Amino acid sequence: MYVGRSYKLIDFALWSRRSVIYMVVVSGLAVAAYRLPGIAGFSVPWSVVLVLGTTVSLVAGFKNSQVFTRSGEALLAFTQIIASSRMWSNFCRDFLDAPTARQLIYHHIAWMTALRFSLRRPMPWESMGKAANIEYRRRYHIREDKGSLADELRPLLAEQTGKVLKSPQPALALLEMQSVHVNTLFKDAKLPPQIYVELTKLIRDFHDQQARCDRIKNNPYPRQYAIVSSMFVMVFCTLLPFGVVPVFADMGKLGGVLATFGIWLTVPFSTLLGWAYMSLDQVGESSANPFEGNANDVPISQICRDIEIELRAGLGETDLPKPLLPVNDIAT
């Protein structure tokens, strides 16, 4: 997630420069076609471009609105995980002996670790493999790319690490372990009935929030809408210079410098308009999957690290992991 005041124009321009290059080339072809002998005066009626541009605006706006909703839901899920984690820690520390509370809290941290590793795994429809995103990711790093789930679970679970890793879904296996542990404590009369009920509710909430995150991770923004929107944007941006070129060609009738260079104003103005549409589509596509690790995604690594520090500090520990600070104003 970008946490600076605003993106630098140069950074955004470099990220989206491929659309600028495309528009410059297409605009040059439009000017050349308009002057080419045999098809001199070739253009696309401006009314066609206008109607198509209106359609593209509506489709792109709908797509970006839905993408924003997905991102908001993902952030809301982790916000709820933060609140429930604090309650889990408080109940464990207040009503259980120190070793048992420590074990339950460490297992909860292990669950968050397994969850974020699961959410960071690449999916076929995600956009991290695109050249622009690969280049931009050199400005920051994702914690899950430099470590393994086994290495991070081992200090938290000790000998139980192997059992969890053998499960096809380690995060769910950890929640099952928590449930079994809490039930055992209740049966052994080590847990008051009221607290048992509250801990059971929290485990159910963790299941709910993981299901919400899994739904967002495992189900892409409907590809029919995403593909159609991108196709419409590309068609519009391709036709745009061919619709604009007659307007600037007519400026040549004014004489002076415009008589020679007026038609070439098609290139900068078409490029500016096309860049705006294509960048809007690019932003929507790169924000559609809020857990893949893009610059605008939910910073689940930082959130989990902050909660881990808070929970371990509540146990009285002083040897705490360092916070994950933003790199180049990007929190991960």
N, C-alpha and C positions, 0 to 999 in steps of 0.2 A: 504494500500500500504506500502510495506516495504521500509523505507527510510534510513536505516543504510548503512554502507559501504558494508557489505556482511553478509549473514546468517552465524551463527556459525555452525560449522560442527556437534556439539553435538545436537543442536536444530533440524537441518535437519535430523539427524540420528534418533532422538526420534520420529519425525513426521512420518518418513517412516519405522520405525522399524518392522512393521508387514510384510513388504516384505522381510526383512532380516530373520525373523523367518521362514517364508514360505520357503525361499530358503535353509536355513540350514536343515530343515526337509526333503525337497525333495532331497537334495544332500546326506543326510545320507541314505535315501531309495535307491538311485542309487548305492551307495557303497555296501550296504547290498545285493541288488539284484545281483550285479556283483559277489559277493562271495557266495551267497546262493547255497547250494547243489541242484542239479536238474536243476537250471537255471544259473549256474555259467558262467560268461562271457557275461551275457545279457547286451546289450547296444543298443543305437540308432545310425545308421550310421551318421558319422559327416557331410557328404554331405547334408543329410536331414536337420540337425540342421542349417547348414550354409545358405542354401537356405531360410529356414523359417526366420532366423535372418535377412537376407537382406530384405525380404518382410516386416517384422515387422518394421524395421528401416524406410522404405519408408512411411508406413502407419502412424506411430507415428510422423514422421516429418511433414507429410501433416496436421495431426490433430493439432499439436502444432502451425503450421504456421497460420492456420485458427483461432485458439484460440487467438493468439497474435493480429490478425487483429480485432477481436471482442473487445478486451480490448482497442486497440488503438482508435477504433471508439467511444467507450464509453467515453474515456478521451477527445477526440476531441469535443464531444457534450457538455461536461461540460466546456471545455475551451471556446467554443463559447457562452455559457450561461454567463460566466464571462464577456466577452467583451460586450455583449448586455446589461447586467445588468448595467454596468458602463455608457453606452450611455443612457439608460433609466433614470438613476438617474440624469445625467447631464441635459437632456432635461427638466425633471420635475422641477428641482431646478432653472433652468435659465429662464423658460418661464411661470411658474405658481406661484400663491401665496403660501406662506409657508404651510398653512393647507392642501391645495389640493395636493401639492407636497409630503407632508408627508404621506398622505393617499395612494397615488398611489405607493409610494416606500414601505410602509408597506405591502400593498397588494401584491407587487412583492415578498417581503421576505416570505410572507405567501404562495405564489405559489411555491417557492423553497422548503419550508418546506413540503408542501403536496406532491411535486414531490419526494423528497428523502424518505419519508415514504412509498410512493407507490413502489419505486424501492427496498426498503429493505424487502418487504413482501416475505415470503418463497414461493418457487415454487416446485412442486413434483420432478423435474429433477435436482435440485441443489444439491450440495455436502456438504452443511453445516451440514447435519445430519450424516455424516460419522464420525466414532469414532476418527480418527486422527485429523480431523478439529475441532471437539468439544473440544478435549483436548487442541489443540493449541490456541483456542479462549479464554482460561482462561488467556492468557498472556495480553489480551487487552479487550476492551469492545466497543460495538456499541451504540451510543447515542440513536438510535431509539428503542433499546431493553429496555431502562430504562425510557422511557417517552411515552406519547401518543400524537397523532396528535391534539386532542382537547385541551390539556393543552398548547401546543406550539402555536396554532392558536389564542387562546383567547386573549392574549395581543396584537396581531396584528390586529385582526378583530373586537374585541368587540362584539356588538350585532349581527353581521353578521356571527358569527362562526357557530351557529346552522344551518343556511341556507346552508352553504358550506358543513358541515358534512353530511347533508341529501342527498347530491348528491352522486351518485355511483362513480363518479370520481372527487374528490375535486379539484385536480389540474386544470382540464379543466374548472370546474365551476369558479375558480378564474380568469382564463384567459378571460372567458366570461364577468365577472364583470369588468375587466380592459377595455375590448373593449367597453362595454356599457358606462362606465364612461368617456372614452376618446371621444366617439361620442357625449355624452351630453355636455361636455365642448366645443366641436367644434360648436355644434348647438347654444349654448348660447354665442358664440363669445368670449369665454374666452381662446381660443387656436388658435394661428396663423395657417393658412392653411398649411404652410410648415412644421411646427412642428407636426401638426396632421398627416400628411403623414408619417413623420419619426416614430412617436410613433406607428402608424398602422403597419409599416414595422417591428418594433421591436416585436410587439405582434405576428405577423405572424412568425417571427424567433423563438420566444419562443414556438409556436405551433410546428414548424419543429423540434426543438431540443428535445422537449418532445416526439414527435412521434419516433424519432431515438432511444431515451432511452427506450421507451415502446417496440419497435420492438426487441431490444436486450434482454430486461427483459422477454417478453412474448413469445419469440420464442427461444427455446434452440438450441445449436449447434446440427445439425442433429444427432439424436440418432443412426441412422444406422451406421454412421461413428464412433461415439464414442464407441458404443458397440462392433463393429467389431474390432476396434483398441485394446480395452482392452482385448477382447477374444484372439486375436493373440498374444499379449504380454504374457498373462497367459499361453497359450499353449507353446510358445517358451521357457519361463522360466522353465516350468515343464519338457520339454524334454532336456533342456540344460545340466543338470548334467549327464543324461544318455548318452549323446554324448561325454561328456568330460571325463568320468570315464576311458575309455580304454587308453586314452593318459597318464594319471597319473599312471594307473596300469602298463603300460610299463616301467615306471621309476624304478619299482622294479627290473628290469633286470640289473640295474646298480650296484646293491648290496649296502652294507653299510646300513645306516639309511633309505635310500629310499626304500630298499627292504621291510621294515616293515611299514613305514608311507607314502610312496609315493602316494598310492592310496587315502589316506585321504586328500591330497591336493585338491582333487575334491571339497571338501566342501567350503573352503575359496574362491577359484577362481570362482566357479560356483555362490556362493553367491554374490560376487562382481559384476559379469556380470549381473546376474539377478536383483540385487538391482538397477543397473544403468538403465535398461530397465523399470522396474516397477516404479521407482521413476519418470522417465521422463513421463510416462503415468499418474501418480498421479498428477504431477505438471500441466499437461495439463488439466486434468479433474477438478481440483480445481480452475483453472483460466478461465474456459469456461464461467462463469457467473459473469461478472465484477461488479455487484451491490449487490451481496448477503451478503458481509461482510467478505470475506476471507482476509487473510493477504496480498494478492497480488492484491486485487481489487481496483477499483477507489475510492479514499477517498472522497466520495460525502458529508459526514457530515462535514469534515474539510473545503472543498471548499465552501459549503453554509455558514458556520459560518464566514469564512474570508470575503466573499462578504457582509454578513449582517453587520459585523463590519464596513466595508468600507462605505456602503451606509448610515448607521446611523450616522457615523462620519461626512459624508458630509452634514447631516441635522443640524449639530452643537451639537449633543448629546454628553454628556460626560459619562453617565452611560451606558457603552457598555458591552456586554457579553464578557467573556474571550475567547481567541483563544483555539481551541481544539489541544493540543500538542500531538505529537506521544507518545504512551505508549509502552515501550520495542521496540522502533524504528519502530513501526507500526502506520501509520496514517490511520484514518478511516473517 
